[in-house]
Amino acid sequence: MAKLLLNLRHVPDDEADEVRALLDAARIGYYETRPGPLGISAGGIWIRDDDEFPAAKQRMARYQAERAQRARAERAQALRDGTAETFLGIARAQPLRVALVLLAIALLLGLMALPAFLIWR
């Protein structure tokens, strides 16, 4: 029976491509399911053979550790260069969006506090 190796929800295309290449290089049989039309299921990469699943998980764990290390290094370099995305940078580039998000947060906090306010009143 097939086992899910990678859920494709919020997975960038380059990462999915690298995982496919990793599985192809190791000659591990897999297939891919596509996202559902309503966005309920995100699709995934499945290992066909149960016997190959432990090897695929091991390779996947190594790949994810390497990718995380690479992402941390890229983030650190961007911080050193001053090109990293920050809250102030986003606020300067998209002030209306930031204002609307902050307003929405304030409204949600107010709605959450309303029952407590009504009880204590």
KOLLUMLUM-52088 format. One record per residue (C-alpha): residue number from 1; x, y, z. Coordinates in nm, 3 decimals, padded with zeros to 5 digits. Last residue first. Example, Ala and Ser with C-alpha at 12.3 -4.5 7.8 and 13.67 -1.06 7.14 Angstrom:
REM residues 2
SITE,nr,east,north,up
SITE,2,01.367,-00.106,00.714
SITE,1,01.230,-00.450,00.780
END
This chain:
REM residues 121
SITE,nr,east,north,up
SITE,121,-02.074,04.427,03.292
SITE,120,-01.845,04.135,03.362
SITE,119,-02.034,03.902,03.128
SITE,118,-02.060,04.159,02.848
SITE,117,-01.686,04.236,02.861
SITE,116,-01.599,03.867,02.859
SITE,115,-01.824,03.814,02.557
SITE,114,-01.673,04.119,02.377
SITE,113,-01.307,04.022,02.423
SITE,112,-01.302,03.791,02.120
SITE,111,-01.482,04.050,01.907
SITE,110,-01.233,04.317,02.013
SITE,109,-00.936,04.092,01.936
SITE,108,-01.086,04.024,01.595
SITE,107,-01.139,04.395,01.530
SITE,106,-00.781,04.480,01.635
SITE,105,-00.641,04.207,01.409
SITE,104,-00.851,04.332,01.117
SITE,103,-00.725,04.688,01.175
SITE,102,-00.364,04.564,01.180
SITE,101,-00.424,04.377,00.854
SITE,100,-00.585,04.684,00.696
SITE,99,-00.298,04.910,00.803
SITE,98,-00.040,04.664,00.670
SITE,97,-00.220,04.643,00.334
SITE,96,-00.249,05.020,00.309
SITE,95,00.119,05.072,00.391
SITE,94,00.252,04.833,00.125
SITE,93,00.618,04.912,00.050
SITE,92,00.690,05.110,00.365
SITE,91,00.503,04.866,00.590
SITE,90,00.676,04.572,00.419
SITE,89,01.016,04.726,00.485
SITE,88,00.920,04.805,00.843
SITE,87,00.810,04.447,00.900
SITE,86,01.135,04.312,00.759
SITE,85,01.236,04.138,00.436
SITE,84,01.608,04.073,00.425
SITE,83,01.814,04.289,00.185
SITE,82,02.039,04.445,00.450
SITE,81,02.342,04.254,00.326
SITE,80,02.403,04.094,00.666
SITE,79,02.033,04.010,00.701
SITE,78,02.027,03.865,00.350
SITE,77,02.333,03.653,00.433
SITE,76,02.165,03.524,00.750
SITE,75,01.850,03.441,00.552
SITE,74,02.053,03.256,00.285
SITE,73,02.240,03.060,00.555
SITE,72,01.914,02.971,00.728
SITE,71,01.765,02.856,00.398
SITE,70,02.071,02.640,00.321
SITE,69,02.057,02.479,00.666
SITE,68,01.686,02.412,00.625
SITE,67,01.745,02.263,00.281
SITE,66,02.021,02.036,00.413
SITE,65,01.803,01.916,00.702
SITE,64,01.511,01.865,00.463
SITE,63,01.727,01.660,00.224
SITE,62,01.862,01.441,00.504
SITE,61,01.509,01.375,00.634
SITE,60,01.385,01.302,00.282
SITE,59,01.665,01.053,00.223
SITE,58,01.573,00.872,00.545
SITE,57,01.201,00.883,00.463
SITE,56,01.269,00.742,00.115
SITE,55,01.482,00.461,00.260
SITE,54,01.206,00.379,00.510
SITE,53,00.940,00.389,00.232
SITE,52,01.111,00.154,-00.013
SITE,51,00.966,-00.161,00.145
SITE,50,00.618,-00.009,00.148
SITE,49,00.628,00.024,-00.231
SITE,48,00.450,00.306,-00.416
SITE,47,00.586,00.607,-00.229
SITE,46,00.342,00.898,-00.245
SITE,45,00.401,01.263,-00.331
SITE,44,00.108,01.480,-00.235
SITE,43,-00.200,01.672,-00.331
SITE,42,-00.337,01.973,-00.152
SITE,41,-00.679,01.840,-00.062
SITE,40,-00.957,02.084,00.018
SITE,39,-00.864,02.335,-00.253
SITE,38,-01.196,02.302,-00.430
SITE,37,-01.053,02.137,-00.744
SITE,36,-00.840,01.891,-00.546
SITE,35,-00.463,01.922,-00.559
SITE,34,-00.277,01.669,-00.774
SITE,33,-00.164,01.327,-00.661
SITE,32,00.192,01.224,-00.732
SITE,31,00.348,00.886,-00.786
SITE,30,00.653,00.718,-00.647
SITE,29,00.900,00.441,-00.721
SITE,28,01.242,00.493,-00.562
SITE,27,01.522,00.490,-00.816
SITE,26,01.751,00.684,-00.579
SITE,25,01.810,00.950,-00.846
SITE,24,01.438,00.957,-00.927
SITE,23,01.348,01.004,-00.560
SITE,22,01.590,01.293,-00.522
SITE,21,01.473,01.448,-00.849
SITE,20,01.112,01.433,-00.727
SITE,19,01.218,01.588,-00.396
SITE,18,01.406,01.866,-00.580
SITE,17,01.102,01.940,-00.798
SITE,16,00.877,01.959,-00.491
SITE,15,01.124,02.202,-00.329
SITE,14,01.142,02.419,-00.642
SITE,13,00.763,02.430,-00.668
SITE,12,00.723,02.567,-00.317
SITE,11,00.539,02.347,-00.066
SITE,10,00.242,02.523,00.098
SITE,9,00.030,02.204,00.082
SITE,8,00.225,01.941,-00.114
SITE,7,00.203,01.668,00.150
SITE,6,00.527,01.472,00.122
SITE,5,00.603,01.104,00.177
SITE,4,00.252,00.961,00.182
SITE,3,00.248,00.582,00.185
SITE,2,00.130,00.346,-00.088
SITE,1,00.000,00.000,00.000
END
